[in-house]
Amino acid sequence: MNRASRSIPNYLIRLLPPLAMHNRLPYAIEVKVPTIKYEVRIEAGEKTNIYFLNLLKMHKICVEVFIATDCCTLNLSYL
């Protein structure tokens, strides 16, 4: 057996998500991406990653901020 074929190269592989959402607000937010049927609620101070977003397509991202009983909606679109 060849000793070189058994060695493992010393590489560091890091997978980064196409979209990372960090909620730095003191309120909960809800993120919706209708094109991939994705919805998530992010509480204050939490974060989430979306790994299955195709960046070659246009997506509409809806962010709703929940302040007491009111809700504010922000729609984002990017290429």
Rosetta silent file (secondary structure, phi, psi, omega in degrees, C-alpha in Angstrom):
SEQUENCE: MNRASRSIPNYLIRLLPPLAMHNRLPYAIEVKVPTIKYEVRIEAGEKTNIYFLNLLKMHKICVEVFIATDCCTLNLSYL
SCORE:     score description
SCORE:     0.000 S_00000001
   1 L     0.000  137.979 -179.053    0.000    0.000    0.000 S_00000001
   2 L   -82.201  123.700 -177.262    1.253    3.434   -0.899 S_00000001
   3 H   -64.190  -34.446 -178.729    1.633    5.649    2.170 S_00000001
   4 H   -64.790  -32.546 -178.804    0.958    8.858    0.184 S_00000001
   5 H   -73.117  -16.774 -179.573   -2.516    7.684   -0.845 S_00000001
   6 H   -91.886  -12.235 -177.937   -3.519    7.285    2.809 S_00000001
   7 L   -79.124  149.142 -179.661   -2.570   10.795    3.881 S_00000001
   8 L  -106.156  128.495  179.090   -5.251   13.449    4.178 S_00000001
   9 L   -65.580  151.657 -177.539   -4.443   16.928    2.837 S_00000001
  10 L   -93.528   73.456  179.644   -4.559   19.715    5.372 S_00000001
  11 L  -112.972  148.425  174.009   -7.336   21.834    3.811 S_00000001
  12 L  -112.318  118.549  179.610  -10.039   23.820    5.507 S_00000001
  13 L  -108.940  125.634 -177.933  -13.319   23.863    3.574 S_00000001
  14 L  -121.615  122.155  177.943  -15.890   26.400    4.682 S_00000001
  15 L   -97.026  122.784 -179.753  -19.445   26.397    3.319 S_00000001
  16 L  -110.508  140.391 -179.765  -21.130   29.767    3.472 S_00000001
  17 L   -74.767  150.685  175.630  -24.845   30.312    2.978 S_00000001
  18 L   -65.399  -28.473 -178.638  -26.085   32.490    0.116 S_00000001
  19 E  -140.547  125.441  175.465  -28.232   34.441    2.595 S_00000001
  20 E  -120.253  127.234 -179.402  -27.677   35.016    6.318 S_00000001
  21 E  -112.950  122.027  176.985  -30.283   36.933    8.296 S_00000001
  22 E  -114.602  120.840  178.734  -29.316   38.475   11.653 S_00000001
  23 L   -93.100  100.549  179.139  -32.122   40.050   13.657 S_00000001
  24 L   -96.925    7.423  177.525  -30.480   42.832   15.643 S_00000001
  25 L   -83.336  157.386  175.941  -33.835   44.442   16.415 S_00000001
  26 L   -82.300   13.717 -178.567  -35.467   44.127   19.836 S_00000001
  27 L  -125.999  158.720  175.076  -38.530   42.679   18.055 S_00000001
  28 E   -74.949  146.868  174.365  -39.315   39.418   16.284 S_00000001
  29 E  -127.662  156.138  175.981  -39.239   39.412   12.484 S_00000001
  30 E  -121.798  127.288 -178.725  -40.650   37.022    9.936 S_00000001
  31 E  -109.999  129.728  179.291  -38.755   36.397    6.687 S_00000001
  32 E  -128.370  133.066  172.997  -40.578   34.985    3.655 S_00000001
  33 E  -122.785   93.356 -173.546  -39.129   34.005    0.279 S_00000001
  34 H   -61.563  -30.518 -176.291  -42.207   33.020   -1.783 S_00000001
  35 H   -66.100  -26.205  178.212  -40.252   31.698   -4.784 S_00000001
  36 H  -115.167   10.142  178.720  -38.806   28.850   -2.706 S_00000001
  37 L    54.492   51.850 -177.773  -41.727   28.631   -0.235 S_00000001
  38 E  -115.515  129.813  175.587  -39.532   29.522    2.724 S_00000001
  39 E  -138.714  136.847  177.270  -40.804   31.154    5.910 S_00000001
  40 E  -149.289  143.414  174.243  -39.012   31.623    9.202 S_00000001
  41 E  -104.355  127.604 -178.896  -39.604   33.649   12.336 S_00000001
  42 E  -115.045  117.831  179.722  -36.453   35.100   13.866 S_00000001
  43 L   -74.358  167.790 -178.613  -36.692   36.271   17.452 S_00000001
  44 L   -56.994  128.695  177.560  -34.808   39.305   18.754 S_00000001
  45 L    82.195   -2.837 -179.162  -31.041   38.750   18.675 S_00000001
  46 L   -95.328  171.779  177.519  -31.217   35.454   16.749 S_00000001
  47 E  -142.139  161.162  176.595  -29.981   34.565   13.261 S_00000001
  48 E  -147.020  155.662  178.549  -30.746   32.073   10.526 S_00000001
  49 E  -120.328  142.967  175.900  -29.102   30.924    7.309 S_00000001
  50 E  -115.032  109.891 -175.508  -30.743   30.011    4.010 S_00000001
  51 L   -92.147  -18.025 -172.939  -28.580   27.494    2.143 S_00000001
  52 L  -106.776   36.198  178.701  -30.914   26.580   -0.730 S_00000001
  53 L   -99.832  122.100  179.786  -31.293   30.003   -2.384 S_00000001
  54 L   -84.053  111.671 -176.955  -30.266   30.130   -6.047 S_00000001
  55 L   -76.765   -6.416  177.158  -28.465   33.440   -6.542 S_00000001
  56 L   -82.929   -9.289  179.082  -28.737   33.193  -10.321 S_00000001
  57 L  -113.045  156.126  177.315  -32.493   33.849  -10.088 S_00000001
  58 L   -82.153  136.679  179.437  -34.378   36.908   -8.857 S_00000001
  59 E  -129.141  147.447  172.460  -36.139   36.507   -5.521 S_00000001
  60 E  -102.839  124.658 -179.507  -38.585   38.645   -3.579 S_00000001
  61 E  -113.342  121.470  179.192  -37.790   38.660    0.129 S_00000001
  62 E  -104.261  128.545  177.649  -40.489   39.865    2.507 S_00000001
  63 E  -120.170  121.902  178.187  -39.483   40.927    6.010 S_00000001
  64 E  -112.029  130.164  179.312  -42.209   41.618    8.564 S_00000001
  65 E  -105.234  127.201 -178.275  -41.358   43.314   11.847 S_00000001
  66 E  -101.889  105.622  178.347  -43.690   42.601   14.761 S_00000001
  67 E  -111.704  109.197 -175.390  -43.906   45.574   17.123 S_00000001
  68 L    55.584 -114.425  178.746  -46.486   44.874   19.840 S_00000001
  69 L  -103.523   -3.805 -179.421  -49.604   44.105   17.787 S_00000001
  70 E   -88.828  157.122  178.865  -48.557   46.069   14.698 S_00000001
  71 E  -134.840  128.443  176.008  -46.740   44.611   11.714 S_00000001
  72 E  -110.156  135.358 -177.857  -44.502   46.493    9.264 S_00000001
  73 E  -113.507  136.399  177.045  -43.636   44.864    5.912 S_00000001
  74 E  -127.509  123.713  178.861  -40.494   45.456    3.874 S_00000001
  75 E  -104.570  127.500  178.522  -40.124   43.846    0.428 S_00000001
  76 E  -117.354  139.538  174.353  -36.621   43.340   -0.957 S_00000001
  77 E  -131.951  139.274  177.293  -35.711   42.224   -4.463 S_00000001
  78 E  -145.854  161.877  177.801  -32.256   41.499   -5.783 S_00000001
  79 L  -100.065    0.000    0.000  -30.643   39.866   -8.787 S_00000001
